[in-house]
Amino acid sequence: MVSVNQKKINELLTRGVETIIEKKSLLKKLKSGKKLRVKHGIDPTGPNIHVGRAISFWKLREFQELGHQAVLVIGDFTACIGDASDKITMRRPLTRPEVKRNLATYLDQIGKILDLKKTEIHYNSEWLDKLKAQELVELAMHFTVYQMINRRNFRERFEAKKPIGLHEILYPLFQGYDSMMVRADIEIGGFDQLFNFIIARKIQEIYHQKPQDIITFKLLYGTDGRKMSTTWGNVINISDSPQEQYGKVMSIRDDLIINYFEMLTKVPLKEVKDIKKALSLGKLSPRDAKARLAREIVKLYYGEKEALRAEKEFERVFKEKKLPSKIKAISLKEKKMNICDLLKKTGLVSSKSEAKRLIIQKGVRIDGQLQDNWQREVEIKKGMIIQVGKRKFVKIN
């Protein structure tokens, strides 16, 4: 008979997992009963953590529940460099004030998943700010330029004559240095981090530590089928309201349903297989599958009561064609405004260019009337309801 712990370990090492290095070593460690140091690092490149990035946190929580030490490294130093993993162009480095702003609610968001009281938390500026040039040069001597630019995205950029910054080449050294500093036994993260994790193993050996084992996870696609990325706006954030999370899940492409069930829910894998089979045989509609999926995801972050409430609200707006039961109210002094200025001032869009694009794409309504002229002057009236897309509403006081 398989023990409860063994079942948990099997799930930990299979569900959503892409690669394990070294599996024999990892299994031996997990069966030894030793309390392992399991590292996950995250750069605060934006203020919100999306569900794709949350996959690693849920895995880290599973390690916590098995009695291991979760070690969270927040890359306040490395965020100022920018991880080049999977990037086809040089990304803009962040400033320290930008990183600080992004960090404002990070622990609140992460606390929805991890038990922070049992989590060892570090900011890598603790040691990277103190790293001397001589030590960095000595560390760099163990690697070659060929090793660094031979990673897929660098090679493609090199062949296309696109710039590769020296700071980008140094990034894996800094991330590997983190693993050495926290003495990681295991590091977990997305598959796009595999190169950095392997460099970390080498760095640990340089400093006479046993190299960490590695677990990477499958890629989670965004709502539009591309890699989930804040830059592309195809994300579901863990800080989104229950209604926003539910609505975004309902908008995903049908071919992503099973990927989301596996990566983002706690639904047993056997049941996920049954859902996949029912979809393929036409016994379950994609819409009904998404409704179940949306409930499961919202339930993880807000509980079952809020998940059911979000579902009811979604049905009200999209099935019954009614206005949301609660609409954010905004007061304006202006009597007349350009429609793009109006959308920006009410917070429905982040920029006038976004407002113009949405109007051209027929995604804006005022009191139910479709807006097709981005140069229009709008007369501001009390009680006016402005809608952007399918889920954003504002009422004028």
C-alpha positions as CSV (number, residue, x, y, z in Angstrom):
1,M,0.0,0.0,0.0
2,V,1.4,3.4,-1.0
3,S,1.7,5.8,1.9
4,V,0.0,9.3,1.9
5,N,3.5,10.9,1.8
6,Q,4.5,8.8,-1.2
7,K,1.3,9.7,-3.1
8,K,2.1,13.4,-2.4
9,I,5.7,12.9,-3.6
10,N,4.5,11.2,-6.8
11,E,2.1,14.1,-7.5
12,L,4.8,16.6,-6.7
13,L,7.2,15.1,-9.2
14,T,4.7,14.5,-12.0
15,R,1.9,17.0,-12.1
16,G,2.8,19.8,-14.5
17,V,6.5,18.8,-14.4
18,E,8.7,19.2,-17.5
19,T,12.2,18.3,-16.3
20,I,13.9,16.9,-13.2
21,I,17.7,17.0,-12.7
22,E,18.8,14.7,-11.0
23,K,15.8,12.5,-10.5
24,K,17.6,9.6,-8.7
25,S,19.3,12.1,-6.3
26,L,16.0,13.9,-5.7
27,L,14.1,10.8,-4.9
28,K,16.8,9.6,-2.5
29,K,16.7,13.0,-0.7
30,L,12.9,13.0,-0.5
31,K,12.8,9.5,0.9
32,S,15.7,10.1,3.4
33,G,13.4,12.1,5.7
34,K,16.0,15.0,5.7
35,K,14.5,18.5,5.8
36,L,15.5,19.9,2.4
37,R,16.0,23.6,1.4
38,V,13.8,24.2,-1.6
39,K,14.5,27.5,-3.4
40,H,12.3,29.5,-5.6
41,G,13.4,32.9,-6.9
42,I,11.2,35.7,-8.3
43,D,12.1,39.0,-9.8
44,P,9.6,41.8,-9.1
45,T,9.4,42.9,-12.7
46,G,5.8,44.1,-12.3
47,P,3.4,44.8,-9.4
48,N,1.2,41.7,-10.0
49,I,1.9,38.0,-9.8
50,H,0.0,36.0,-12.4
51,V,-1.2,32.4,-12.1
52,G,1.6,31.2,-14.4
53,R,4.2,32.4,-11.9
54,A,2.1,31.1,-9.1
55,I,2.6,27.5,-10.2
56,S,6.0,27.5,-8.6
57,F,4.6,28.9,-5.4
58,W,1.9,26.1,-5.2
59,K,4.7,23.5,-5.7
60,L,6.7,25.2,-3.0
61,R,3.7,25.0,-0.7
62,E,3.6,21.2,-1.4
63,F,7.2,21.0,-0.3
64,Q,6.2,22.9,2.9
65,E,3.4,20.5,3.6
66,L,5.9,17.6,3.4
67,G,8.0,19.3,6.1
68,H,10.7,20.9,3.9
69,Q,12.1,24.4,4.2
70,A,10.7,26.8,1.6
71,V,13.3,29.4,0.6
72,L,12.0,32.4,-1.3
73,V,14.6,34.7,-3.0
74,I,13.1,37.9,-4.1
75,G,15.3,39.4,-6.9
76,D,15.3,43.1,-6.0
77,F,18.9,43.2,-7.4
78,T,18.4,41.0,-10.4
79,A,15.2,42.7,-11.4
80,C,17.4,45.8,-12.1
81,I,19.3,43.7,-14.7
82,G,16.5,41.7,-16.3
83,D,16.4,38.0,-16.9
84,A,16.9,37.3,-20.6
85,S,15.3,33.8,-20.4
86,D,13.1,33.4,-23.4
87,K,13.4,37.1,-24.4
88,I,13.8,37.8,-28.1
89,T,15.0,41.4,-27.5
90,M,16.9,43.1,-24.8
91,R,14.5,44.0,-22.0
92,R,14.5,47.4,-20.2
93,P,16.2,47.2,-16.8
94,L,14.2,48.5,-13.9
95,T,15.4,51.2,-11.5
96,R,15.5,50.6,-7.7
97,P,12.5,52.8,-7.1
98,E,10.5,50.9,-9.7
99,V,11.4,47.6,-8.1
100,K,10.4,49.0,-4.7
101,R,7.0,50.0,-6.1
102,N,6.5,46.6,-7.6
103,L,7.3,44.9,-4.3
104,A,4.6,46.8,-2.4
105,T,2.1,44.0,-2.3
106,Y,4.3,41.0,-3.3
107,L,4.3,39.3,0.1
108,D,0.5,39.8,0.4
109,Q,0.0,38.1,-2.9
110,I,2.5,35.3,-2.1
111,G,0.8,34.8,1.3
112,K,-2.3,33.6,-0.5
113,I,-0.3,30.5,-1.3
114,L,2.6,30.0,1.0
115,D,2.7,29.9,4.8
116,L,4.9,32.9,5.2
117,K,5.6,32.2,8.8
118,K,7.3,29.0,7.7
119,T,9.1,30.6,4.7
120,E,12.7,31.7,4.7
121,I,12.6,35.0,2.8
122,H,15.7,36.7,1.3
123,Y,16.2,39.7,-1.0
124,N,19.2,39.0,-3.2
125,S,20.5,42.6,-2.8
126,E,21.6,41.3,0.7
127,W,24.6,39.7,-0.9
128,L,24.8,40.9,-4.5
129,D,25.2,44.5,-3.4
130,K,28.3,43.4,-1.5
131,L,29.7,41.2,-4.3
132,K,33.2,42.5,-5.2
133,A,34.3,43.0,-8.8
134,Q,37.3,40.6,-8.1
135,E,35.0,37.8,-6.9
136,L,32.6,38.3,-9.9
137,V,35.6,38.1,-12.3
138,E,36.9,35.0,-10.6
139,L,33.4,33.4,-10.9
140,A,33.1,34.4,-14.6
141,M,36.4,32.7,-15.3
142,H,34.6,29.3,-14.9
143,F,32.3,30.0,-17.9
144,T,32.7,30.9,-21.6
145,V,31.0,33.3,-23.8
146,Y,30.1,30.4,-26.1
147,Q,28.3,28.7,-23.2
148,M,26.2,31.8,-22.5
149,I,25.3,32.8,-26.1
150,N,24.6,29.2,-27.1
151,R,21.3,29.2,-25.2
152,R,18.5,29.3,-27.7
153,N,17.2,32.8,-27.5
154,F,20.7,34.3,-27.4
155,R,21.7,32.2,-30.4
156,E,18.7,33.4,-32.3
157,R,19.4,37.0,-31.4
158,F,23.1,36.6,-32.3
159,E,22.3,35.1,-35.7
160,A,19.7,37.9,-36.4
161,K,22.4,40.5,-35.4
162,K,20.2,41.7,-32.5
163,P,22.0,43.2,-29.5
164,I,22.9,41.0,-26.5
165,G,23.9,43.0,-23.4
166,L,26.9,42.0,-21.3
167,H,24.6,42.5,-18.3
168,E,22.3,39.8,-19.7
169,I,25.1,37.3,-20.0
170,L,26.0,38.0,-16.3
171,Y,22.4,37.4,-15.1
172,P,22.7,33.5,-14.8
173,L,25.8,34.0,-12.6
174,F,23.9,36.2,-10.2
175,Q,21.0,33.8,-10.0
176,G,23.4,30.9,-9.5
177,Y,25.1,32.9,-6.8
178,D,21.7,33.1,-5.0
179,S,21.5,29.3,-4.9
180,M,25.0,29.1,-3.4
181,M,24.2,31.8,-0.8
182,V,21.0,30.0,0.4
183,R,22.6,26.5,0.1
184,A,19.7,25.2,-2.0
185,D,19.1,21.5,-2.1
186,I,16.5,21.9,-4.8
187,E,15.5,24.8,-7.1
188,I,12.1,25.0,-8.8
189,G,10.7,27.2,-11.5
190,G,9.5,27.5,-15.1
191,F,11.1,25.5,-17.9
192,D,12.5,28.8,-19.3
193,Q,14.7,28.9,-16.2
194,L,16.5,25.6,-16.9
195,F,19.7,27.2,-18.3
196,N,20.0,29.5,-15.2
197,F,19.4,26.5,-12.8
198,I,22.1,24.4,-14.5
199,I,24.6,27.3,-14.2
200,A,23.6,27.5,-10.5
201,R,24.6,23.8,-10.0
202,K,28.1,24.6,-11.4
203,I,28.5,27.7,-9.2
204,Q,27.6,25.6,-6.1
205,E,30.3,23.2,-7.0
206,I,32.8,26.0,-7.4
207,Y,32.0,27.0,-3.8
208,H,32.3,23.3,-2.7
209,Q,28.6,22.7,-2.2
210,K,26.6,19.8,-3.5
211,P,24.8,20.9,-6.7
212,Q,21.1,21.5,-6.3
213,D,18.5,19.2,-7.9
214,I,16.1,20.9,-10.3
215,I,12.4,20.7,-11.1
216,T,11.0,22.8,-13.9
217,F,7.4,23.1,-14.9
218,K,5.5,23.0,-18.2
219,L,4.8,26.3,-20.0
220,L,1.4,27.8,-19.1
221,Y,-0.1,29.7,-22.0
222,G,-1.9,33.0,-21.6
223,T,-5.6,33.5,-22.4
224,D,-4.8,34.2,-26.0
225,G,-2.6,31.1,-26.5
226,R,0.8,32.8,-26.3
227,K,3.1,32.5,-23.3
228,M,1.4,34.2,-20.3
229,S,3.1,37.6,-20.0
230,T,2.2,40.8,-18.3
231,T,3.6,42.6,-21.4
232,W,1.0,41.0,-23.6
233,G,-1.9,41.5,-21.2
234,N,-3.0,37.9,-21.5
235,V,-2.6,37.2,-17.8
236,I,-4.8,36.2,-14.9
237,N,-3.4,37.8,-11.8
238,I,-3.8,36.2,-8.3
239,S,-4.7,39.8,-7.1
240,D,-7.5,40.0,-9.6
241,S,-11.0,40.1,-8.0
242,P,-13.0,36.8,-8.0
243,Q,-15.2,38.2,-10.8
244,E,-12.1,39.2,-12.9
245,Q,-10.5,35.8,-12.4
246,Y,-13.7,34.0,-13.3
247,G,-14.3,36.1,-16.4
248,K,-10.7,35.8,-17.7
249,V,-10.8,32.0,-17.4
250,M,-14.1,31.9,-19.3
251,S,-12.3,33.8,-22.1
252,I,-9.5,31.4,-22.7
253,R,-9.1,29.4,-25.9
254,D,-10.8,26.0,-25.8
255,D,-7.5,24.2,-26.5
256,L,-6.1,25.5,-23.2
257,I,-8.7,24.0,-20.9
258,I,-6.8,20.8,-20.0
259,N,-3.5,22.6,-19.6
260,Y,-5.1,24.9,-17.1
261,F,-6.8,22.1,-15.2
262,E,-3.5,20.3,-14.8
263,M,-1.4,23.4,-14.0
264,L,-3.7,25.7,-12.1
265,T,-6.1,23.5,-10.1
266,K,-6.1,20.7,-7.5
267,V,-8.6,18.6,-9.4
268,P,-7.2,15.0,-9.3
269,L,-5.3,14.1,-12.5
270,K,-7.6,11.1,-13.1
271,E,-10.6,13.4,-13.1
272,V,-8.7,15.8,-15.5
273,K,-8.3,12.8,-17.9
274,D,-12.0,12.2,-17.7
275,I,-12.7,15.8,-18.5
276,K,-10.4,15.6,-21.5
277,K,-12.1,12.5,-22.8
278,A,-15.6,13.9,-22.3
279,L,-14.6,17.0,-24.3
280,S,-13.1,15.0,-27.1
281,L,-16.3,12.9,-27.3
282,G,-18.6,15.9,-27.2
283,K,-20.1,14.8,-23.9
284,L,-19.0,18.0,-22.2
285,S,-19.1,21.4,-23.8
286,P,-16.1,23.7,-23.6
287,R,-18.2,26.3,-21.9
288,D,-19.2,24.0,-19.1
289,A,-15.7,22.8,-18.7
290,K,-14.5,26.4,-18.4
291,A,-17.1,27.1,-15.8
292,R,-15.8,24.3,-13.7
293,L,-12.2,25.4,-14.3
294,A,-13.1,29.0,-13.4
295,R,-14.7,27.9,-10.1
296,E,-11.7,25.8,-9.2
297,I,-9.2,28.6,-9.8
298,V,-11.2,31.3,-8.0
299,K,-11.7,28.8,-5.1
300,L,-8.0,28.4,-4.6
301,Y,-7.5,32.2,-4.0
302,Y,-10.8,33.3,-2.5
303,G,-12.7,30.2,-1.3
304,E,-15.8,28.3,-2.6
305,K,-18.3,30.9,-1.5
306,E,-16.6,33.7,-3.6
307,A,-16.2,31.3,-6.5
308,L,-19.9,30.6,-6.6
309,R,-20.7,34.3,-6.3
310,A,-18.4,35.1,-9.2
311,E,-20.1,32.4,-11.3
312,K,-23.5,33.8,-10.5
313,E,-22.3,37.3,-11.5
314,F,-20.8,36.0,-14.7
315,E,-24.1,34.4,-15.6
316,R,-26.0,37.6,-14.8
317,V,-23.9,39.7,-17.2
318,F,-23.2,37.3,-20.0
319,K,-26.1,34.9,-20.0
320,E,-28.9,37.1,-18.8
321,K,-27.4,40.2,-20.4
322,K,-27.9,42.4,-17.3
323,L,-25.5,44.9,-15.8
324,P,-23.2,43.8,-13.0
325,S,-24.8,44.0,-9.6
326,K,-22.0,46.2,-8.4
327,I,-20.5,48.9,-10.6
328,K,-17.6,51.2,-9.6
329,A,-18.8,54.8,-9.3
330,I,-16.7,57.8,-10.3
331,S,-17.3,61.5,-9.9
332,L,-16.2,63.9,-12.6
333,K,-16.2,67.7,-12.6
334,E,-16.0,68.0,-16.4
335,K,-19.2,68.6,-18.4
336,K,-17.7,67.4,-21.6
337,M,-14.6,65.3,-22.5
338,N,-12.9,63.6,-25.4
339,I,-13.9,59.9,-25.2
340,C,-10.2,58.8,-25.0
341,D,-9.6,61.2,-22.1
342,L,-12.8,60.0,-20.4
343,L,-11.7,56.4,-20.6
344,K,-8.3,57.1,-19.2
345,K,-9.6,59.4,-16.4
346,T,-12.1,56.8,-15.3
347,G,-9.4,54.2,-15.1
348,L,-10.9,51.9,-17.7
349,V,-7.7,52.1,-19.8
350,S,-4.1,52.9,-18.9
351,S,-3.5,55.2,-21.9
352,K,-5.2,57.2,-24.6
353,S,-3.6,55.0,-27.2
354,E,-5.2,52.0,-25.6
355,A,-8.6,53.8,-25.6
356,K,-8.3,54.6,-29.3
357,R,-7.4,51.0,-30.1
358,L,-10.4,49.7,-28.1
359,I,-12.8,52.1,-29.8
360,I,-11.5,51.1,-33.3
361,Q,-11.9,47.5,-32.3
362,K,-15.5,48.2,-31.2
363,G,-14.9,47.4,-27.6
364,V,-16.4,50.5,-25.9
365,R,-20.0,51.3,-25.1
366,I,-21.7,54.2,-23.3
367,D,-25.1,53.4,-21.9
368,G,-25.2,50.4,-24.1
369,Q,-24.4,52.2,-27.3
370,L,-21.4,51.1,-29.3
371,Q,-18.8,53.9,-29.7
372,D,-16.9,54.0,-33.1
373,N,-15.4,57.6,-33.1
374,W,-12.3,58.0,-31.0
375,Q,-12.4,61.8,-31.6
376,R,-15.9,62.2,-30.2
377,E,-16.6,64.7,-27.4
378,V,-18.8,63.1,-24.8
379,E,-21.3,65.0,-22.7
380,I,-20.9,63.8,-19.1
381,K,-24.2,62.8,-17.5
382,K,-25.1,61.6,-14.0
383,G,-25.8,57.9,-14.1
384,M,-24.0,57.3,-17.4
385,I,-22.5,53.8,-17.6
386,I,-19.3,53.3,-19.6
387,Q,-18.2,49.8,-20.6
388,V,-14.9,48.6,-21.9
389,G,-14.6,45.1,-23.2
390,K,-16.9,42.5,-21.7
391,R,-16.0,43.0,-18.0
392,K,-15.0,46.6,-17.2
393,F,-17.8,49.0,-16.1
394,V,-17.9,52.4,-14.6
395,K,-20.8,54.5,-13.5
396,I,-20.7,58.4,-13.4
397,N,-22.0,59.9,-10.2
